[in-house]
Amino acid sequence: MRVIAGTAKGIRLEAPKGARVRPTLDRVREALFSILGDRIAGARFLDLFAGTGANGIEALSRGAAFCTFVDNHPESLAVIWRNIEKAYLSDRTQVVKLSLPKGLANLPPRAAPYRVIFADPPHIFDQHEALFEAIVRNRLLEPGGLVVIEHDASLVLPEHPITGLARARTATYGGTGLTFFS
C-alpha cells in the first residue's frame, strides 16, 4: 500500500497485523480521488474507521488543508500516527480515538465542518443510518460537501438515508463499492 499522488507520492504505508483492518485497495483509492478531483484542494477531510490512515493521508498529499482520522483500536491509531509521520503530514492532522457512530458527538470541533467525510466501516457494520444521523446532527458536513461510504459491492445503501443527504453516485470496483452522498 502506497500514497498514489501528491507531495507524499510513493511513500509505503504500514497496516496493522492480522485481518482486522481491510485497507482500501490502491486502485479503489485512485478511483475515489479521481472522482473527488478538485474537491480535495484546500478541503477539510474526515477519515472515519481510518484503519491505516491511507485515505486521509492521500487527501493531505493531494492538497487537503486538514484531516481528522478516527478509529477506536489502539494498534490502528499507532499505525495511523506512524504513517502520518512517515509522510511528513503531522502539522495538518488530528487523530482521535472514538467508537462510531455514537462517538461523533464527542469529536473535537477543531476542523469541522468537513468538505469530504470518508467512512470505511467493517463489512459487518449495520449502523449506516445512525452514522448518517450523527454526521447531520453534529453538523460535520459543510454545505455542498460529500459523504463517501466504502462497502461491500453487494450492499445497496438507501437513496435518501436521512433528511439533508441523498445518494449522488455509486461505483463498484470488483467486490468494493463506493457510494457518494451530498
N, C-alpha and C positions, 0 to 999 in steps of 0.2 A: 504494500500500500504506500502510495507516494502522493505528494502535492502535485497537482496536474499543471497549474499555470500560475503566473504572477510572481511576486517577489520571492516566494519560498519554493518555486517550481523545482521539482526533482528531489526534494527532501523526503527521505524514507521515514514513515511514521510507525511507531510501535502499536501493538494491540495487546490487550490483556490476554493472559494464557487461558486456554480452555475454550469451550463452545458457548459460554455465557454471553459474549459480545459477538454480534454479527455485523462487522464493519460494512459500510456501503461500498460496493464494488467500484473500482476506478471508472469503469465505463458508465455506470449509473451516475456517479458524481459528475463526470464530464457532461453527460446529457442534462443533468439538473442545472448546472451552471451555464450551459448553453441556452437553456430555456429562460433562466433568470436574467441573463445578459446584463444590460446596463443598470438593472435594479440594484446591483451589488455595490457599485461605486458610491462611497460615502454612506452606505447603509449601516444601520444597527441590526445585527443578526443574532437570533436566539436559537441555540442548538440544544434541543431537548432530547433526553435519552442519549447523550453525547457519546458514550462509549469510549471512543479513541480521540474524539475531537476533530476528526478528519474533515467533516463538513464545515464546521466553523473556521477551522484553520484555512481551508480552501477559500472561504468567503473573505477572510482577512487578507490572504495572499493576493486576491483579485481586487482589493481596494475597499473592502468594507471598513467603516470607521471604527467599529467596536463589535465585540462578540461576547455574549454571555453563554457559558457552557453549563448545562445542568445534567447531573447524574446523581444516583444515590449510592453507588457502590464504591467503597474506598479504593479498590485497585484501579477501577476506571478513572477515578479522579486523579490518582497519582500518574497514570499514563497520560491523561489529558495534559497535565502540567508539564510533564517531560516533553511531550510533542510540541506544546506551545513554545517552550524554551528552545527546543531544537530549531524551530522556525523563526526565532527571534521576534516573537509577536506578543510578548507578555505585557507590554505597555498599553495594549488596546483590548484587554480581556478581563473578565472576571469568571471564576469557576465556583459554582455553588452546588452544595450537596442538598438535594431535595428529593422527596418521593413525589412522583407525579401520578395524577394531575393535581391532587389536593395541595401539594406544596407550592404551587404557583401563587397562592395567596401570600406567601412569605418571600417571594422573590425580591431581592433588593432592587429598588427603583433606579439604580444608577444609570441605566441606559434605555429604559423604557420610554416611549413605546418603540417597538421594533418594526422595521420595514419588511423583514423576512423572518418568519418563525418556521424552523425546520424541526420535525419530530420523526424519530425513527424508533418507535416503541418495539418491544419484543413482539413476535408474531402472535403470541398468545394473549396480548393486550386486548381487553374488551371494554375499555373505558373511553373510547373516542369522543362520545357525546360529552362526558364530564370534562375531557381535555378542552374541547371547543368552548364549553361554558366557562371554564376557568380563564381561558385566554380573553374572552369577551368581558367577563365580569371584572377582571383585573386590569382592563384597558391596556393590554400588552401589545396590540397591533395598531400601528399608525394608520390613518386614513389612506386607503389605496394600497395598503400592504398585502402581503401574501402569507398564508399558512400552507406549508407543504408537508404532507404525510407520506413517509416511505412505508410500504406494507407489502404483504404477500400479494402477488398479482391476482390471485383468486378472490381477494376481498374487494367488495364494492362498497365504498363509503357513500353516505347519503348525499343527495344533491343539495339539500338545504339543512345542514346539521344543526343550525341554531340561527335565530334571527340575527342578521348582520353579516352572515357568511354564506356564500354559495359556491358550489363546486364550479371551477372555471375550466379545468382540464385534467385529464388522466392520461398517463403514458405508461407503457409497460416495457420492461427490458428483461426478457427471459422470465424468471419467476418473481421479479421485483416490480412493484407498481409505485408510481409517484402520482399523488393526487393533489392538485393545487386548489386552494380556496381563497376567495377575495371578498 
